[in-house]
Amino acid sequence: MKYLQKMFAVSVFLLVAAGMVFSGGQKAQDSGKGLVGVVMPTRSEERWIKDGNAVKEGLEKLGYTVDLQYSDDDIPTQTRQIDDLITKGVKVLVIASIDGSALSNQLANAKAAKIPIISYDRLLMQSPNVDYYVSFDNYKVGVQMGDILVTGLKLDQATAANPVIVELFAGSPDDNNSVGFYNGAMDRLKPYFDKGVLKVPSGQIDRAVIGTLRWDAAEAQKRMENLLSAYYSGNVVLNGILSPYDPISLSTLEACKAVGYGSTPGKPLPVVGGQDCIVASVKSILAGEQYATVLKDTRSLGAATVTLVDTILSGKTPTGLDTTSYNNGAKIVPSLLLDSVIVTKDNVQKDVIDTGYHTRAELGL
Ligand code: GAL
């Protein structure tokens, strides 16, 4: 009996001690204003690292604790991470999805636990449980992608007798942003298609056909290689490429170089735009290869998100939101939409270096 009592006392002691350690651990984690969960799609793309850092550092400065997760572009990993963050008791979830429609169960669980959900950069689709969307105006970004080709290819001077030749690439079909980018670009280019001064020899124009799953640059490169061998073996010269993303711009340019573009008389490198203003693309722009990119300053997106989280957790109602543009299939999600900037050789200094987005050293200058 005595032995049992002793064992009981020891167990109670151990339980209390474990509880103290556990609650101590929790305390350390939740210190300050509370724990915020941030989930980014992948660490293998430069921009999401910048995004993650901007949100984490901004929130920490305000006294929040941040649990930042990267999902390796793997949907089961992302769902598991969100489940874990809900279990940890985060006060807000900030999510940049891989597949915008794949998280409905997690979002429902978060809502049941009264956790507000902010859809970051990419819209979370088909769920009524998304509270806010913070992004850039994706349609306008698409228009800028079109602008880049209009300017770079001098489409206003083109004639139907000597049309400008392009091929088109779109983003990941499971990312709603791809829709805005595509619609914006195609609306900007439509008058030139209609006039017959702009042509796509492959005839591959539909977003479903020209999409690039997971924004995979290698997949886009392969598609470019196939297009070049199928449609450009004769005298047809490719003049431009619609690209929705810098790594795709660089890989499709590689495919062109491999068949003599940029090194054969009469075959200059095609005019290619892009998106995200990654270091390698800015270097390529300065070297006169990629023509332009669209800069979406991740620091501004991060700062807007931090302000939104703080507003929500201070019990205030966010103001100045767009309440018409973004329907996710289940509801219109109140949105904060930032502006983006076209970057060519001419404004790298002003808009990329002077603002500190990339340093001269990063650009190898
Ligand atoms: C999109 C995003 C782009 C680009 C792309 C690939 O959702 O808006 O800026 O980063 O994903 O990661």
Boltz pocket constraint, residues with backbone or C-beta under 6 A from the ligand:
constraints:
  - pocket:
      binder: B
      contacts: [[A, 45], [A, 47], [A, 121], [A, 122], [A, 175], [A, 177], [A, 214], [A, 215], [A, 244], [A, 245], [A, 275], [A, 276], [A, 296]]
      max_distance: 6.0
